[in-house]
């Protein structure tokens, strides 16, 4: 798998750092951000191939971040992977986006599988 630049956005420090570590060990360049104004700032500074974002966070939540990314109209927008422990609460939104979902709690193999599927790698 070629190196990808990935942003991990989650208000839970442990989960954010764990996922970043998993992705970095897979050979990716990973940045992290918590909720609030950090994600848009990161997006202004770098191009990302993918953004893992928690669905529910204080401040800038997953749907708001998704909307901000889509409004940018980049030529090559990042793929979005939503992380949530409560997919049923946002089922309509998740279905409409057609983006991958990583259900919390997730396993190491599930996180790896989402990345491989996202970039269509065997």
N, C-alpha and C positions, 0 to 999 in steps of 0.2 A: 504494500500500500504506500503510495507516495505521501510525503509529508503535507499535511493540511494545516492551515491556521484556524484555530477553533477558539471561540469565546464561550466560557461557561458562566452563566448568570444564575445565582441562587442566593437567597438571604440566609441559608443555613451554611455556616462556615465549614463545618466538617464535611458535609456532602459536596460542597463546591470544590474544596481542596482535594477530596478523594477522587472525584471524577476528573479533575484536572491532572492529577497524578496518573490515573489510569490511561488517559489519552496521551500524556507526555511519554509514558513508557511504551506506547504503541508507535512512537516516533513523530508525533504531531507537535506543532508549536502551539502552546495553549496560554491564553490570557484568562483572567478571572475578574468578575465584577459582582458586587452585591446589588441589591435593589436601589432605586433612587436615580440619580443622574449619571452614575458611572457608565452604564451600557452605551447610551448615545455618545458619550465622550470617546469611548473606545472605538466605536464605529466610525467616528470622525478621523481617528488617527490611523486605523488599519483596515485593510480588506480582509474579511473572514470568509472562509469556505463554508463554515457551519457555526451556528449559535445554538448551544444547549441552554434553554431557559426554563426556570420553574414557572409554573402557570400562575400560582398565587403567591404574591410577595407584597409587602407594604411599599407604597410609593409606586414606582413603575412596575406593573405586573406583566406577565407573559403576553396577554392579548395587546396591551399598550405597546410593548416592545415590538411585537410582531407588526403592528400597524405602522410604527415608526420606521421599521426596516423596509416595509413594502412601499411607503411613501417616498423613500429615497430614490427609487427608480434607477438603481445601479444597473449597469449592463449585465453584471454577473452577481446577483444578490446572493447572500449566504443562504444555505438551507437551514431551516429551523427545526429543532427537536424539542418538543415540549416535555417537561418532566413534571409529574404530578402524582399525588397519592389519592386524588379525588377526581378522576376523569369523568365520573358520572355527573358531577356538578357543572361541568362545562362541555357536556357532550355535543351540543349543537355547534359551539364555536370550534371545537376540535374536528368535528366532521367536516365543517365548511372549509377549514384551512387545508385539509388533506396532507398535513405534515405528520411525520412520525411522532409517536408518543412513547416515552420511557416511563413506565409505571413504577412509582416508589413503593416500597423499597425495591431496588433492582440489583441484579447480580452483575458481577464482573463480565460474565459472558454475554449478558443482555446488552450492556453498554457497548461492548466490542461489536456485537452483532448489528446494532443500530448504525454504528459508524460504517461498517463494511457495506451494509445495505444502502446506506445513504450515498456512498460513492461508488456503488455497484461493483464491488470487488468480491472475488470468490472467497 
